[in-house]
Amino acid sequence: MKILAIETSCDETSVSVLQDKKILSNIISSQLFHSEWGGVVPEIASREHIKNISIVCEEAIKTSGISKDEIELVCATSTPGLIGALLVGYSFAKSFALAKNIPFVPVNHIQAHLYSVFIENDFRFPFLGLIVSGGHTLLIQVDDFFKHKILGTTLDDAAGEAFDKGAKILGLGYPGGPIIDKLAKRGNKNFHSFPISKTESEFDFSFSGVKTSLLNYWNKQNKNSEQESVIKDVAASYQETISEMLFRKTIKAAEKFDIKTIGISGGVSANSRLREKFNSLSKSGYNILFPSLQYTIDNAAMIGFTGYLKFMNSENKNYFSTESFKEKPLARIEIKNF
């Protein structure tokens, strides 16, 4: 089955072409200019998606080596995300499916991150999924395809958001995660002890405390002439604390539910220290799965991959017919009971 997939949930315009689960092309156009404002501006992101979607789609199809007429299934992100940005890709994808009279599959962006660890790895159930990105932090138990249970989520900031805000405090720019990761490699992770938040629920996360602690610490350092010399050490200590929070909660859940396979996905899964901590568990009999770096950021390949799984595991494939989706607005396509 030849599949066209589209992702426009935030500031990446991405189109991918797949043959079943095999990725033939995965084109991503990132809106890096948002760094000028220190974060994504929704209205500008939507307008940029409108400018880029046709160009990126043409490039993805060209790179895949197949023609538009060979496409048999169309997938697009339906939720969650910036509503204006979502509408661009979703409307484009549904129009393509209607024009070709082929099935259309709406895909939950979080589910796509969850299953992205299997794009290059064999399926293993049950597994624990840790999704860490700029907008989301969730710990999920997955017993089978689309049979999930959310064990924990963030009570305030997402992990990626904590990195971005931390970088802003340190005056490092946006996006903050990659900058802090790069600096931390040259720093001492034991330089300063930032607090690890405690939550009422054993598997929920909270990053507002460590962010505030960094702010208070750095404000005091502003009076110190050695501020610049310690920034890499502060970055390493801050990164270590966030990574340790994610690591502790996930291992606690793995031990409690006796699950040996752990998949870590989302933009923050590209963090080198987080990967190092989880990969160390391999010696203890755990099977640790990370997506390749190109599949950690928002991308259409994971949307097409998950859409294909959803379509093939559906008992009622007529639900995805173009006729059934002609009158359904975006808000009604949201996947319930994640």
Phi and psi in degrees as GROMACS dihedral restraints (atoms count N, CA, C in turn):
[ dihedral_restraints ]
;  ai    aj    ak    al  type     phi  dphi    fc
    3     4     5     6     1   -91.4    20    10
    4     5     6     7     1   130.1    20    10
    6     7     8     9     1  -126.2    20    10
    7     8     9    10     1   135.4    20    10
    9    10    11    12     1  -108.0    20    10
   10    11    12    13     1   128.9    20    10
   12    13    14    15     1  -128.2    20    10
   13    14    15    16     1   143.3    20    10
   15    16    17    18     1  -132.9    20    10
   16    17    18    19     1   136.3    20    10
   18    19    20    21     1  -132.1    20    10
   19    20    21    22     1   119.4    20    10
   21    22    23    24     1  -143.4    20    10
   22    23    24    25     1    44.8    20    10
   24    25    26    27     1   -76.9    20    10
   25    26    27    28     1   -22.4    20    10
   27    28    29    30     1  -141.9    20    10
   28    29    30    31     1  -103.5    20    10
   30    31    32    33     1  -120.6    20    10
   31    32    33    34     1    17.4    20    10
   33    34    35    36     1  -114.2    20    10
   34    35    36    37     1   126.3    20    10
   36    37    38    39     1   -96.2    20    10
   37    38    39    40     1   113.1    20    10
   39    40    41    42     1  -133.3    20    10
   40    41    42    43     1   138.1    20    10
   42    43    44    45     1  -133.6    20    10
   43    44    45    46     1   136.1    20    10
   45    46    47    48     1  -132.7    20    10
   46    47    48    49     1   150.4    20    10
   48    49    50    51     1  -121.5    20    10
   49    50    51    52     1   131.4    20    10
   51    52    53    54     1  -125.9    20    10
   52    53    54    55     1   156.4    20    10
   54    55    56    57     1  -118.7    20    10
   55    56    57    58     1   105.1    20    10
   57    58    59    60     1    55.8    20    10
   58    59    60    61     1  -119.6    20    10
   60    61    62    63     1   -95.5    20    10
   61    62    63    64     1     1.3    20    10
   63    64    65    66     1   -87.9    20    10
   64    65    66    67     1   129.1    20    10
   66    67    68    69     1   -84.0    20    10
   67    68    69    70     1   117.5    20    10
   69    70    71    72     1   -91.9    20    10
   70    71    72    73     1   -32.6    20    10
   72    73    74    75     1  -156.8    20    10
   73    74    75    76     1   152.4    20    10
   75    76    77    78     1  -152.0    20    10
   76    77    78    79     1    90.9    20    10
   78    79    80    81     1   -97.2    20    10
   79    80    81    82     1   130.8    20    10
   81    82    83    84     1  -128.3    20    10
   82    83    84    85     1   125.1    20    10
   84    85    86    87     1  -111.5    20    10
   85    86    87    88     1   109.9    20    10
   87    88    89    90     1   -94.9    20    10
   88    89    90    91     1   139.2    20    10
   90    91    92    93     1   -91.1    20    10
   91    92    93    94     1    76.1    20    10
   93    94    95    96     1   -68.6    20    10
   94    95    96    97     1   -19.6    20    10
   96    97    98    99     1   -66.4    20    10
   97    98    99   100     1   -12.4    20    10
   99   100   101   102     1   -63.4    20    10
  100   101   102   103     1   -16.5    20    10
  102   103   104   105     1   -60.7    20    10
  103   104   105   106     1   -22.8    20    10
  105   106   107   108     1   -61.3    20    10
  106   107   108   109     1   -30.2    20    10
  108   109   110   111     1  -104.0    20    10
  109   110   111   112     1    -1.5    20    10
  111   112   113   114     1    78.1    20    10
  112   113   114   115     1    15.5    20    10
  114   115   116   117     1   169.4    20    10
  115   116   117   118     1   170.3    20    10
  117   118   119   120     1   -75.6    20    10
  118   119   120   121     1   128.6    20    10
  120   121   122   123     1   -95.9    20    10
  121   122   123   124     1   110.4    20    10
  123   124   125   126     1   -54.2    20    10
  124   125   126   127     1   -45.5    20    10
  126   127   128   129     1   -64.3    20    10
  127   128   129   130     1   -42.2    20    10
  129   130   131   132     1   -67.0    20    10
  130   131   132   133     1   -39.1    20    10
  132   133   134   135     1   -60.0    20    10
  133   134   135   136     1   -43.3    20    10
  135   136   137   138     1   -62.1    20    10
  136   137   138   139     1   -44.5    20    10
  138   139   140   141     1   -65.1    20    10
  139   140   141   142     1   -36.5    20    10
  141   142   143   144     1   -68.7    20    10
  142   143   144   145     1   -36.3    20    10
  144   145   146   147     1   -61.1    20    10
  145   146   147   148     1   -42.4    20    10
  147   148   149   150     1   -60.0    20    10
  148   149   150   151     1   -41.2    20    10
  150   151   152   153     1   -66.8    20    10
  151   152   153   154     1   -35.8    20    10
  153   154   155   156     1   -98.2    20    10
  154   155   156   157     1   -22.4    20    10
  156   157   158   159     1   -58.1    20    10
  157   158   159   160     1   -44.9    20    10
  159   160   161   162     1   -66.8    20    10
  160   161   162   163     1   -40.8    20    10
  162   163   164   165     1   -64.7    20    10
  163   164   165   166     1   -46.2    20    10
  165   166   167   168     1   -65.6    20    10
  166   167   168   169     1   -38.4    20    10
  168   169   170   171     1   -63.6    20    10
  169   170   171   172     1   -45.4    20    10
  171   172   173   174     1   -60.4    20    10
  172   173   174   175     1   -41.9    20    10
  174   175   176   177     1   -65.9    20    10
  175   176   177   178     1   -40.4    20    10
  177   178   179   180     1   -64.6    20    10
  178   179   180   181     1   -43.2    20    10
  180   181   182   183     1   -66.5    20    10
  181   182   183   184     1   -42.6    20    10
  183   184   185   186     1   -61.6    20    10
  184   185   186   187     1   -45.1    20    10
  186   187   188   189     1   -65.8    20    10
  187   188   189   190     1   -32.7    20    10
  189   190   191   192     1   -69.5    20    10
  190   191   192   193     1   -24.0    20    10
  192   193   194   195     1    83.9    20    10
  193   194   195   196     1    10.0    20    10
  195   196   197   198     1  -117.5    20    10
  196   197   198   199     1   169.5    20    10
  198   199   200   201     1  -101.5    20    10
  199   200   201   202     1   163.7    20    10
  201   202   203   204     1   -58.7    20    10
  202   203   204   205     1   -35.5    20    10
  204   205   206   207     1   -68.0    20    10
  205   206   207   208     1   -17.0    20    10
  207   208   209   210     1   -85.3    20    10
  208   209   210   211     1   -12.6    20    10
  210   211   212   213     1   -64.1    20    10
  211   212   213   214     1   130.1    20    10
  213   214   215   216     1  -115.5    20    10
  214   215   216   217     1   -13.0    20    10
  216   217   218   219     1  -151.2    20    10
  217   218   219   220     1   139.5    20    10
  219   220   221   222     1  -121.7    20    10
  220   221   222   223     1   135.3    20    10
  222   223   224   225     1  -127.6    20    10
  223   224   225   226     1   148.2    20    10
  225   226   227   228     1  -152.5    20    10
  226   227   228   229     1   151.2    20    10
  228   229   230   231     1   -66.3    20    10
  229   230   231   232     1   131.5    20    10
  231   232   233   234     1  -111.8    20    10
  232   233   234   235     1   -26.1    20    10
  234   235   236   237     1  -175.1    20    10
  235   236   237   238     1   155.6    20    10
  237   238   239   240     1   -84.7    20    10
  238   239   240   241     1   174.0    20    10
  240   241   242   243     1   157.0    20    10
  241   242   243   244     1  -174.4    20    10
  243   244   245   246     1   -73.5    20    10
  244   245   246   247     1   123.3    20    10
  246   247   248   249     1   -59.5    20    10
  247   248   249   250     1   -40.6    20    10
  249   250   251   252     1   -65.1    20    10
  250   251   252   253     1   -42.4    20    10
  252   253   254   255     1   -65.4    20    10
  253   254   255   256     1   -43.9    20    10
  255   256   257   258     1   -58.5    20    10
  256   257   258   259     1   -42.9    20    10
  258   259   260   261     1   -60.6    20    10
  259   260   261   262     1   -33.3    20    10
  261   262   263   264     1   -63.3    20    10
  262   263   264   265     1   -55.8    20    10
  264   265   266   267     1   -69.1    20    10
  265   266   267   268     1   -39.4    20    10
  267   268   269   270     1   -64.4    20    10
  268   269   270   271     1   -45.9    20    10
  270   271   272   273     1   -66.4    20    10
  271   272   273   274     1   -40.2    20    10
  273   274   275   276     1   -61.5    20    10
  274   275   276   277     1   -46.2    20    10
  276   277   278   279     1   -66.2    20    10
  277   278   279   280     1   -44.0    20    10
  279   280   281   282     1   -66.7    20    10
  280   281   282   283     1   -36.4    20    10
  282   283   284   285     1   -64.1    20    10
  283   284   285   286     1   -39.5    20    10
  285   286   287   288     1   -61.9    20    10
  286   287   288   289     1   -45.7    20    10
  288   289   290   291     1   -64.0    20    10
  289   290   291   292     1   -41.2    20    10
  291   292   293   294     1   -65.1    20    10
  292   293   294   295     1   -41.7    20    10
  294   295   296   297     1   -64.5    20    10
  295   296   297   298     1   -35.9    20    10
  297   298   299   300     1   -93.3    20    10
  298   299   300   301     1    -7.9    20    10
  300   301   302   303     1    56.7    20    10
  301   302   303   304     1    50.0    20    10
  303   304   305   306     1  -124.8    20    10
  304   305   306   307     1   161.5    20    10
  306   307   308   309     1   -61.8    20    10
  307   308   309   310     1   149.8    20    10
  309   310   311   312     1  -126.6    20    10
  310   311   312   313     1   129.2    20    10
  312   313   314   315     1  -119.1    20    10
  313   314   315   316     1   115.0    20    10
  315   316   317   318     1   -76.8    20    10
  316   317   318   319     1   139.6    20    10
  318   319   320   321     1  -125.4    20    10
  319   320   321   322     1   134.4    20    10
  321   322   323   324     1   -75.0    20    10
  322   323   324   325     1   124.5    20    10
  324   325   326   327     1   -58.7    20    10
  325   326   327   328     1   -38.2    20    10
  327   328   329   330     1   -69.7    20    10
  328   329   330   331     1   -40.4    20    10
  330   331   332   333     1   -61.9    20    10
  331   332   333   334     1   -36.7    20    10
  333   334   335   336     1   -63.6    20    10
  334   335   336   337     1   -43.2    20    10
  336   337   338   339     1   -61.5    20    10
  337   338   339   340     1   -42.4    20    10
  339   340   341   342     1   -56.5    20    10
  340   341   342   343     1   -45.9    20    10
  342   343   344   345     1   -88.0    20    10
  343   344   345   346     1    -5.3    20    10
  345   346   347   348     1   -63.3    20    10
  346   347   348   349     1   -21.7    20    10
  348   349   350   351     1   -67.7    20    10
  349   350   351   352     1   -15.5    20    10
  351   352   353   354     1  -100.0    20    10
  352   353   354   355     1     2.2    20    10
  354   355   356   357     1   -58.9    20    10
  355   356   357   358     1   -36.8    20    10
  357   358   359   360     1  -121.1    20    10
  358   359   360   361     1    12.2    20    10
  360   361   362   363     1  -131.3    20    10
  361   362   363   364     1   157.1    20    10
  363   364   365   366     1   -70.5    20    10
  364   365   366   367     1   149.4    20    10
  366   367   368   369     1   -68.0    20    10
  367   368   369   370     1   138.9    20    10
  369   370   371   372     1  -140.8    20    10
  370   371   372   373     1   124.1    20    10
  372   373   374   375     1  -128.9    20    10
  373   374   375   376     1   145.9    20    10
  375   376   377   378     1   -75.5    20    10
  376   377   378   379     1   161.9    20    10
  378   379   380   381     1  -145.4    20    10
  379   380   381   382     1   158.9    20    10
  381   382   383   384     1   -97.4    20    10
  382   383   384   385     1   131.1    20    10
  384   385   386   387     1  -110.4    20    10
  385   386   387   388     1   121.6    20    10
  387   388   389   390     1  -106.3    20    10
  388   389   390   391     1   112.3    20    10
  390   391   392   393     1  -104.5    20    10
  391   392   393   394     1   118.6    20    10
  393   394   395   396     1  -131.2    20    10
  394   395   396   397     1   116.5    20    10
  396   397   398   399     1  -147.6    20    10
  397   398   399   400     1  -173.0    20    10
  399   400   401   402     1   -66.3    20    10
  400   401   402   403     1   -27.0    20    10
  402   403   404   405     1  -115.1    20    10
  403   404   405   406     1    -9.0    20    10
  405   406   407   408     1  -142.1    20    10
  406   407   408   409     1   142.5    20    10
  408   409   410   411     1  -141.7    20    10
  409   410   411   412     1   110.7    20    10
  411   412   413   414     1  -137.9    20    10
  412   413   414   415     1   147.1    20    10
  414   415   416   417     1  -116.5    20    10
  415   416   417   418     1   120.9    20    10
  417   418   419   420     1  -129.1    20    10
  418   419   420   421     1   135.2    20    10
  420   421   422   423     1   -94.6    20    10
  421   422   423   424     1   126.0    20    10
  423   424   425   426     1  -118.4    20    10
  424   425   426   427     1   114.7    20    10
  426   427   428   429     1   -92.0    20    10
  427   428   429   430     1   -27.0    20    10
  429   430   431   432     1  -166.7    20    10
  430   431   432   433     1  -179.1    20    10
  432   433   434   435     1   -55.2    20    10
  433   434   435   436     1   120.6    20    10
  435   436   437   438     1    59.4    20    10
  436   437   438   439     1    28.2    20    10
  438   439   440   441     1  -119.4    20    10
  439   440   441   442     1    92.2    20    10
  441   442   443   444     1  -118.5    20    10
  442   443   444   445     1   157.1    20    10
  444   445   446   447     1  -140.9    20    10
  445   446   447   448     1   120.2    20    10
  447   448   449   450     1   -76.8    20    10
  448   449   450   451     1   118.8    20    10
  450   451   452   453     1   -89.0    20    10
  451   452   453   454     1   -34.5    20    10
  453   454   455   456     1  -160.7    20    10
  454   455   456   457     1   156.9    20    10
  456   457   458   459     1  -146.3    20    10
  457   458   459   460     1   178.1    20    10
  459   460   461   462     1   -83.7    20    10
  460   461   462   463     1   143.7    20    10
  462   463   464   465     1   -90.7    20    10
  463   464   465   466     1   -10.9    20    10
  465   466   467   468     1  -147.5    20    10
  466   467   468   469     1  -104.6    20    10
  468   469   470   471     1   -75.6    20    10
  469   470   471   472     1   152.0    20    10
  471   472   473   474     1   -80.7    20    10
  472   473   474   475     1   163.8    20    10
  474   475   476   477     1   -60.7    20    10
  475   476   477   478     1   -44.5    20    10
  477   478   479   480     1   -64.6    20    10
  478   479   480   481     1   -36.0    20    10
  480   481   482   483     1   -64.8    20    10
  481   482   483   484     1   -37.8    20    10
  483   484   485   486     1   -64.1    20    10
  484   485   486   487     1   -38.6    20    10
  486   487   488   489     1   -65.9    20    10
  487   488   489   490     1   -44.0    20    10
  489   490   491   492     1   -63.2    20    10
  490   491   492   493     1   -44.3    20    10
  492   493   494   495     1   -69.9    20    10
  493   494   495   496     1   -34.9    20    10
  495   496   497   498     1   -63.3    20    10
  496   497   498   499     1   -42.2    20    10
  498   499   500   501     1   -64.7    20    10
  499   500   501   502     1   -36.3    20    10
  501   502   503   504     1   -65.2    20    10
  502   503   504   505     1   -41.7    20    10
  504   505   506   507     1   -59.6    20    10
  505   506   507   508     1   -39.9    20    10
  507   508   509   510     1   -83.5    20    10
  508   509   510   511     1    -2.8    20    10
  510   511   512   513     1    71.8    20    10
  511   512   513   514     1    35.0    20    10
  513   514   515   516     1   -99.2    20    10
  514   515   516   517     1   -12.8    20    10
  516   517   518   519     1   100.8    20    10
  517   518   519   520     1  -176.7    20    10
  519   520   521   522     1  -133.2    20    10
  520   521   522   523     1   143.7    20    10
  522   523   524   525     1   -72.2    20    10
  523   524   525   526     1   144.6    20    10
  525   526   527   528     1   -80.7    20    10
  526   527   528   529     1   -30.1    20    10
  528   529   530   531     1   -54.6    20    10
  529   530   531   532     1   -54.8    20    10
  531   532   533   534     1   -62.8    20    10
  532   533   534   535     1   -33.7    20    10
  534   535   536   537     1   -68.3    20    10
  535   536   537   538     1   -46.0    20    10
  537   538   539   540     1   -63.9    20    10
  538   539   540   541     1   -40.9    20    10
  540   541   542   543     1   -60.1    20    10
  541   542   543   544     1   -43.4    20    10
  543   544   545   546     1   -65.5    20    10
  544   545   546   547     1   -44.7    20    10
  546   547   548   549     1   -65.6    20    10
  547   548   549   550     1   -39.9    20    10
  549   550   551   552     1   -62.5    20    10
  550   551   552   553     1   -27.3    20    10
  552   553   554   555     1   -64.3    20    10
  553   554   555   556     1   -21.4    20    10
  555   556   557   558     1  -106.8    20    10
  556   557   558   559     1     8.1    20    10
  558   559   560   561     1  -112.9    20    10
  559   560   561   562     1   175.8    20    10
  561   562   563   564     1  -102.8    20    10
  562   563   564   565     1   111.6    20    10
  564   565   566   567     1   -67.8    20    10
  565   566   567   568     1   -17.1    20    10
  567   568   569   570     1   -98.3    20    10
  568   569   570   571     1    12.0    20    10
  570   571   572   573     1   -63.0    20    10
  571   572   573   574     1   -43.1    20    10
  573   574   575   576     1  -140.7    20    10
  574   575   576   577     1   142.0    20    10
  576   577   578   579     1   -98.1    20    10
  577   578   579   580     1   104.3    20    10
  579   580   581   582     1   -87.8    20    10
  580   581   582   583     1   152.1    20    10
  582   583   584   585     1   -72.8    20    10
  583   584   585   586     1   144.6    20    10
  585   586   587   588     1  -101.2    20    10
  586   587   588   589     1   119.4    20    10
  588   589   590   591     1   -66.7    20    10
  589   590   591   592     1   145.4    20    10
  591   592   593   594     1  -107.3    20    10
  592   593   594   595     1   137.6    20    10
  594   595   596   597     1  -122.1    20    10
  595   596   597   598     1   155.6    20    10
  597   598   599   600     1   -64.2    20    10
  598   599   600   601     1   -41.5    20    10
  600   601   602   603     1   -87.9    20    10
  601   602   603   604     1   134.6    20    10
  603   604   605   606     1   -66.2    20    10
  604   605   606   607     1   -20.4    20    10
  606   607   608   609     1  -114.0    20    10
  607   608   609   610     1     6.5    20    10
  609   610   611   612     1   -82.4    20    10
  610   611   612   613     1   159.2    20    10
  612   613   614   615     1  -118.2    20    10
  613   614   615   616     1   156.1    20    10
  615   616   617   618     1  -149.7    20    10
  616   617   618   619     1   125.9    20    10
  618   619   620   621     1  -117.4    20    10
  619   620   621   622     1    -0.2    20    10
  621   622   623   624     1   -67.3    20    10
  622   623   624   625     1   -33.3    20    10
  624   625   626   627     1   -66.0    20    10
  625   626   627   628     1   -45.8    20    10
  627   628   629   630     1   -68.4    20    10
  628   629   630   631     1   -33.0    20    10
  630   631   632   633     1   -65.4    20    10
  631   632   633   634     1   -45.5    20    10
  633   634   635   636     1   -64.9    20    10
  634   635   636   637     1   -38.7    20    10
  636   637   638   639     1   -62.4    20    10
  637   638   639   640     1   -41.2    20    10
  639   640   641   642     1   -62.9    20    10
  640   641   642   643     1   -43.6    20    10
  642   643   644   645     1   -59.6    20    10
  643   644   645   646     1   -47.6    20    10
  645   646   647   648     1   -64.0    20    10
  646   647   648   649     1   -42.2    20    10
  648   649   650   651     1   -63.8    20    10
  649   650   651   652     1   -45.2    20    10
  651   652   653   654     1   -71.6    20    10
  652   653   654   655     1   -31.3    20    10
  654   655   656   657     1   -63.1    20    10
  655   656   657   658     1   -35.5    20    10
  657   658   659   660     1   -70.6    20    10
  658   659   660   661     1   -35.6    20    10
  660   661   662   663     1   -69.4    20    10
  661   662   663   664     1   -21.0    20    10
  663   664   665   666     1   -58.5    20    10
  664   665   666   667     1   -23.2    20    10
  666   667   668   669     1   -90.7    20    10
  667   668   669   670     1    -0.4    20    10
  669   670   671   672     1  -100.4    20    10
  670   671   672   673     1   126.9    20    10
  672   673   674   675     1   -67.6    20    10
  673   674   675   676     1   -14.3    20    10
  675   676   677   678     1   -95.9    20    10
  676   677   678   679     1    16.3    20    10
  678   679   680   681     1   -53.7    20    10
  679   680   681   682     1   -47.8    20    10
  681   682   683   684     1   -64.6    20    10
  682   683   684   685     1   -31.0    20    10
  684   685   686   687     1   -74.4    20    10
  685   686   687   688     1   -20.0    20    10
  687   688   689   690     1  -104.5    20    10
  688   689   690   691     1    -1.1    20    10
  690   691   692   693     1   -62.3    20    10
  691   692   693   694     1   -36.5    20    10
  693   694   695   696     1   -68.6    20    10
  694   695   696   697     1   -33.3    20    10
  696   697   698   699     1   -71.4    20    10
  697   698   699   700     1   -39.5    20    10
  699   700   701   702     1   -64.3    20    10
  700   701   702   703     1   -43.2    20    10
  702   703   704   705     1   -60.6    20    10
  703   704   705   706     1   -42.5    20    10
  705   706   707   708     1   -65.4    20    10
  706   707   708   709     1   -40.9    20    10
  708   709   710   711     1   -67.6    20    10
  709   710   711   712     1   -40.8    20    10
  711   712   713   714     1   -65.3    20    10
  712   713   714   715     1   -45.5    20    10
  714   715   716   717     1   -61.8    20    10
  715   716   717   718     1   -40.4    20    10
  717   718   719   720     1   -61.9    20    10
  718   719   720   721     1   -40.4    20    10
  720   721   722   723     1   -66.7    20    10
  721   722   723   724     1   -45.4    20    10
  723   724   725   726     1   -63.7    20    10
  724   725   726   727     1   -43.9    20    10
  726   727   728   729     1   -62.6    20    10
  727   728   729   730     1   -40.2    20    10
  729   730   731   732     1   -66.3    20    10
  730   731   732   733     1   -38.6    20    10
  732   733   734   735     1   -58.4    20    10
  733   734   735   736     1   -48.5    20    10
  735   736   737   738     1   -64.2    20    10
  736   737   738   739     1   -42.3    20    10
  738   739   740   741     1   -64.5    20    10
  739   740   741   742     1   -49.0    20    10
  741   742   743   744     1   -60.7    20    10
  742   743   744   745     1   -47.9    20    10
  744   745   746   747     1   -64.3    20    10
  745   746   747   748     1   -40.6    20    10
  747   748   749   750     1   -67.0    20    10
  748   749   750   751     1   -44.2    20    10
  750   751   752   753     1   -66.1    20    10
  751   752   753   754     1   -37.0    20    10
  753   754   755   756     1   -60.5    20    10
  754   755   756   757     1   -42.0    20    10
  756   757   758   759     1   -68.5    20    10
  757   758   759   760     1   -40.2    20    10
  759   760   761   762     1   -61.4    20    10
  760   761   762   763     1   -41.1    20    10
  762   763   764   765     1   -70.5    20    10
  763   764   765   766     1   -41.3    20    10
  765   766   767   768     1   -64.8    20    10
  766   767   768   769     1   -41.4    20    10
  768   769   770   771     1  -100.6    20    10
  769   770   771   772     1     6.3    20    10
  771   772   773   774     1    53.3    20    10
  772   773   774   775     1    53.9    20    10
  774   775   776   777     1  -113.9    20    10
  775   776   777   778     1   126.9    20    10
  777   778   779   780     1  -101.4    20    10
  778   779   780   781     1    -7.4    20    10
  780   781   782   783     1  -109.2    20    10
  781   782   783   784     1   127.3    20    10
  783   784   785   786     1  -128.1    20    10
  784   785   786   787     1   126.4    20    10
  786   787   788   789     1  -112.0    20    10
  787   788   789   790     1   125.0    20    10
  789   790   791   792     1  -112.7    20    10
  790   791   792   793     1   125.0    20    10
  792   793   794   795     1  -142.4    20    10
  793   794   795   796     1   175.1    20    10
  795   796   797   798     1    97.3    20    10
  796   797   798   799     1   168.6    20    10
  798   799   800   801     1   -55.8    20    10
  799   800   801   802     1   -38.0    20    10
  801   802   803   804     1   -72.5    20    10
  802   803   804   805     1   -15.6    20    10
  804   805   806   807     1   -67.7    20    10
  805   806   807   808     1   -10.1    20    10
  807   808   809   810     1   -79.8    20    10
  808   809   810   811     1   -11.3    20    10
  810   811   812   813     1   -62.3    20    10
  811   812   813   814     1   127.3    20    10
  813   814   815   816     1   -66.4    20    10
  814   815   816   817     1   -37.3    20    10
  816   817   818   819     1   -70.4    20    10
  817   818   819   820     1   -39.6    20    10
  819   820   821   822     1   -62.2    20    10
  820   821   822   823     1   -42.2    20    10
  822   823   824   825     1   -64.5    20    10
  823   824   825   826     1   -40.9    20    10
  825   826   827   828     1   -62.3    20    10
  826   827   828   829     1   -44.1    20    10
  828   829   830   831     1   -64.4    20    10
  829   830   831   832     1   -45.9    20    10
  831   832   833   834     1   -72.7    20    10
  832   833   834   835     1   -38.9    20    10
  834   835   836   837     1   -64.1    20    10
  835   836   837   838     1   -22.9    20    10
  837   838   839   840     1   -66.0    20    10
  838   839   840   841     1   -19.1    20    10
  840   841   842   843     1   -74.1    20    10
  841   842   843   844     1   -14.3    20    10
  843   844   845   846     1   -58.4    20    10
  844   845   846   847     1   -31.7    20    10
  846   847   848   849     1   -69.6    20    10
  847   848   849   850     1   -16.4    20    10
  849   850   851   852     1  -101.2    20    10
  850   851   852   853     1    12.5    20    10
  852   853   854   855     1    92.7    20    10
  853   854   855   856     1     7.2    20    10
  855   856   857   858     1   -86.8    20    10
  856   857   858   859     1   147.2    20    10
  858   859   860   861     1  -103.0    20    10
  859   860   861   862     1   107.0    20    10
  861   862   863   864     1  -101.5    20    10
  862   863   864   865     1   126.4    20    10
  864   865   866   867     1  -119.1    20    10
  865   866   867   868     1   128.0    20    10
  867   868   869   870     1  -125.1    20    10
  868   869   870   871     1   145.0    20    10
  870   871   872   873     1   -75.5    20    10
  871   872   873   874     1   158.1    20    10
  873   874   875   876     1   -59.3    20    10
  874   875   876   877     1   158.1    20    10
  876   877   878   879     1   -56.5    20    10
  877   878   879   880     1   -35.4    20    10
  879   880   881   882     1   -67.5    20    10
  880   881   882   883     1   -18.2    20    10
  882   883   884   885     1  -103.9    20    10
  883   884   885   886     1     5.2    20    10
  885   886   887   888     1   -82.2    20    10
  886   887   888   889     1   -39.7    20    10
  888   889   890   891     1   -77.2    20    10
  889   890   891   892     1   171.2    20    10
  891   892   893   894     1   -61.4    20    10
  892   893   894   895     1   126.6    20    10
  894   895   896   897     1  -152.6    20    10
  895   896   897   898     1   153.6    20    10
  897   898   899   900     1   -78.3    20    10
  898   899   900   901     1   -20.5    20    10
  900   901   902   903     1   -60.8    20    10
  901   902   903   904     1   -43.5    20    10
  903   904   905   906     1   -68.7    20    10
  904   905   906   907     1   -28.7    20    10
  906   907   908   909     1   -68.8    20    10
  907   908   909   910     1   -46.0    20    10
  909   910   911   912     1   -66.1    20    10
  910   911   912   913     1   -40.2    20    10
  912   913   914   915     1   -60.9    20    10
  913   914   915   916     1   -48.8    20    10
  915   916   917   918     1   -69.9    20    10
  916   917   918   919     1   -38.3    20    10
  918   919   920   921     1   -61.3    20    10
  919   920   921   922     1   -39.8    20    10
  921   922   923   924     1   -64.1    20    10
  922   923   924   925     1   -44.5    20    10
  924   925   926   927     1   -60.9    20    10
  925   926   927   928     1   -42.5    20    10
  927   928   929   930     1   -63.5    20    10
  928   929   930   931     1   -43.3    20    10
  930   931   932   933     1   -65.2    20    10
  931   932   933   934     1   -46.2    20    10
  933   934   935   936     1   -71.2    20    10
  934   935   936   937     1   -26.2    20    10
  936   937   938   939     1   -96.1    20    10
  937   938   939   940     1     5.2    20    10
  939   940   941   942     1   -84.6    20    10
  940   941   942   943     1   135.5    20    10
  942   943   944   945     1   -79.5    20    10
  943   944   945   946     1   -20.8    20    10
  945   946   947   948     1  -123.4    20    10
  946   947   948   949     1    85.0    20    10
  948   949   950   951     1   -70.3    20    10
  949   950   951   952     1   -17.6    20    10
  951   952   953   954     1   -65.9    20    10
  952   953   954   955     1   -20.3    20    10
  954   955   956   957     1   -59.5    20    10
  955   956   957   958     1   -27.7    20    10
  957   958   959   960     1   -95.7    20    10
  958   959   960   961     1     8.3    20    10
  960   961   962   963     1   -67.7    20    10
  961   962   963   964     1   152.7    20    10
  963   964   965   966     1   -62.6    20    10
  964   965   966   967     1   -31.2    20    10
  966   967   968   969     1   -63.1    20    10
  967   968   969   970     1   -40.2    20    10
  969   970   971   972     1   -72.6    20    10
  970   971   972   973     1   -18.4    20    10
  972   973   974   975     1  -104.0    20    10
  973   974   975   976     1     0.6    20    10
  975   976   977   978     1   -60.4    20    10
  976   977   978   979     1   -40.0    20    10
  978   979   980   981     1  -107.4    20    10
  979   980   981   982     1     8.6    20    10
  981   982   983   984     1   -93.6    20    10
  982   983   984   985     1   114.1    20    10
  984   985   986   987     1   -71.6    20    10
  985   986   987   988     1   164.9    20    10
  987   988   989   990     1   -55.0    20    10
  988   989   990   991     1   -43.2    20    10
  990   991   992   993     1   -59.8    20    10
  991   992   993   994     1   -27.0    20    10
  993   994   995   996     1   -89.4    20    10
  994   995   996   997     1    -2.6    20    10
  996   997   998   999     1   -94.4    20    10
  997   998   999  1000     1    -5.1    20    10
  999  1000  1001  1002     1   -56.3    20    10
 1000  1001  1002  1003     1   139.2    20    10
 1002  1003  1004  1005     1   -81.9    20    10
 1003  1004  1005  1006     1   116.1    20    10
 1005  1006  1007  1008     1   -83.2    20    10
 1006  1007  1008  1009     1   162.0    20    10
 1008  1009  1010  1011     1    54.2    20    10
 1009  1010  1011  1012     1    52.8    20    10
